[in-house]
Amino acid sequence: MSTTGTESLPKTPERVSFASLTPNNLGTVRKLNSVLFPIRYSEKFYQDILLPELEDFCKLVYYNDVPVGTICCRLETTDGVTKLYLMTMGVLAPYRCRKLGSQSLELIVKAAASQAKPKISHIYLHVQVSNDPAKRFYERHGFKEVGVHENYYKRIVPRDAWILERVIDSAEKN
């Protein structure tokens, strides 16, 4: 018999799930973003992430039914080429190192690869040049540095950002 009482408790399996964004959970997204990111997002940002065509690319991340992260993207089409821009992705600090960021990113990559109209050719994003861990994370997931956007950030220093990009292969949808 245990004297601490913890050995007999069953271990609950970790459960990760994703929810589409709705007007009902937008407040949760706002709260998470206020904690996760050093900038304040506009009302237009929050209205745009609710667009029906972005449902597969904007998600709340849940860990054991607790909202712990977000991922938000937008579609950009120029000269007939459509790219997915990863605007924000973050997981609360106590839940990092549980592969939630990796699972979130792979969910988005698979959704991009399986979308036929418009066909998405690339996913790209900006990472502040001082954020080496984030850059390494994205590089482990197939992103490559394609440039530096000088003065990308207006209210945080350093102002420059790496531009990271990943080619989308339709074979990744499975």
C-alpha positions in Angstrom: 0.0 0.0 0.0 1.3 3.4 -0.9 1.8 6.0 1.7 1.9 8.9 -0.7 -1.4 8.1 -2.4 -0.1 9.0 -5.8 1.0 5.6 -7.1 -2.5 4.2 -7.3 -3.9 7.1 -9.4 -4.3 6.1 -13.1 -2.2 8.2 -15.5 -4.4 10.2 -17.8 -3.3 10.0 -21.4 -2.4 13.4 -23.0 -5.0 14.5 -25.5 -4.4 17.2 -28.1 -7.2 18.6 -30.1 -7.9 21.5 -32.4 -11.0 23.7 -32.7 -12.0 25.9 -35.6 -12.4 29.6 -34.6 -15.9 30.9 -34.1 -17.4 34.2 -32.7 -17.9 32.2 -29.5 -14.3 31.3 -28.9 -12.7 34.5 -30.3 -12.4 35.9 -26.8 -10.2 32.9 -25.9 -8.0 33.6 -29.0 -7.7 37.3 -28.0 -6.7 36.3 -24.4 -4.1 33.8 -25.6 -2.6 36.2 -28.1 -2.3 38.9 -25.4 -0.2 36.5 -23.3 1.7 34.9 -26.2 2.7 37.8 -28.4 4.4 41.2 -27.7 2.0 43.1 -30.0 -1.7 43.9 -30.0 -3.7 42.7 -33.0 -6.4 44.8 -34.7 -10.1 44.2 -34.8 -9.7 43.5 -38.5 -7.2 40.7 -37.7 -9.8 39.0 -35.4 -12.6 39.4 -38.0 -10.4 38.1 -40.8 -9.5 34.9 -39.0 -13.2 34.0 -38.8 -13.5 33.9 -42.6 -15.0 30.6 -43.8 -12.1 30.0 -46.3 -9.6 30.1 -43.4 -11.3 27.5 -41.2 -8.7 24.8 -41.9 -5.9 27.3 -41.2 -6.9 29.1 -38.0 -7.2 26.9 -34.9 -7.3 26.9 -31.2 -5.0 24.3 -29.7 -6.3 22.3 -26.7 -4.4 20.1 -24.3 -6.6 17.9 -22.2 -9.6 20.2 -23.1 -7.7 23.3 -21.9 -7.1 26.0 -24.6 -3.3 26.5 -24.6 -2.4 27.9 -28.0 -3.4 29.3 -31.4 -2.4 29.2 -35.0 -3.7 31.8 -37.5 -3.0 32.0 -41.2 -4.2 34.0 -44.2 -4.3 33.2 -47.9 -2.4 35.5 -50.2 -2.7 35.3 -54.0 -0.4 37.3 -56.3 -0.2 36.8 -60.1 -2.2 33.6 -59.8 0.1 32.0 -57.1 -1.4 31.4 -53.7 0.7 31.2 -50.6 -0.4 30.6 -47.0 1.0 33.2 -44.6 1.4 32.0 -41.1 0.5 35.1 -39.1 0.7 33.8 -35.6 1.5 30.5 -33.8 2.0 30.2 -30.1 1.7 27.8 -27.2 1.6 28.9 -23.5 5.0 28.4 -21.8 3.9 25.6 -19.4 2.7 23.5 -22.4 5.7 23.9 -24.6 8.0 20.8 -25.2 4.9 18.6 -25.6 5.1 18.7 -29.4 1.9 21.0 -29.6 3.7 23.5 -31.9 4.8 20.6 -34.2 1.4 19.1 -34.3 -0.2 22.5 -35.0 2.2 23.2 -37.8 1.8 19.8 -39.4 -2.0 20.1 -39.2 -1.7 23.4 -41.2 0.8 21.9 -43.7 -1.5 18.9 -44.4 -4.5 21.3 -44.8 -2.5 23.4 -47.3 -1.3 20.4 -49.2 -4.9 19.0 -49.5 -6.5 22.2 -50.7 -7.2 22.2 -54.4 -8.8 25.6 -55.0 -6.8 27.7 -54.8 -3.8 25.4 -54.8 -1.3 26.6 -52.2 2.3 26.6 -53.4 4.1 27.7 -50.2 3.7 28.6 -46.5 5.8 31.5 -45.3 6.2 33.5 -42.1 8.3 36.1 -40.3 10.5 35.4 -37.3 12.2 38.2 -35.3 15.9 38.0 -36.0 16.7 37.6 -32.3 14.5 34.5 -32.0 16.9 31.7 -32.8 14.9 29.0 -31.1 11.8 29.8 -33.3 13.9 29.9 -36.5 15.4 26.4 -35.6 11.9 25.1 -34.9 10.7 26.1 -38.3 13.8 24.8 -40.0 13.3 21.4 -38.4 9.9 21.5 -40.1 11.2 22.1 -43.6 11.2 25.9 -43.7 14.2 27.7 -45.2 15.3 31.3 -44.8 14.6 33.1 -48.0 15.4 36.7 -46.9 15.4 39.3 -44.2 12.6 41.9 -44.0 14.2 45.0 -42.5 12.1 47.1 -40.2 9.3 44.6 -40.2 8.4 45.2 -36.6 7.4 48.7 -35.7 7.1 48.6 -31.9 9.6 45.9 -30.9 13.3 45.6 -31.1 15.1 44.2 -33.1 12.9 45.4 -35.9 14.1 43.0 -38.6 12.6 39.6 -39.3 13.8 36.5 -41.1 11.4 35.4 -43.9 11.1 31.6 -43.7 9.3 29.6 -46.4 8.3 26.0 -47.1 7.2 24.6 -50.4 3.9 22.7 -50.2 4.0 19.3 -51.8 0.5 17.7 -52.5 2.0 14.3 -51.4 2.0 15.7 -47.8 -1.7 15.6 -47.4 -1.8 12.0 -46.2 
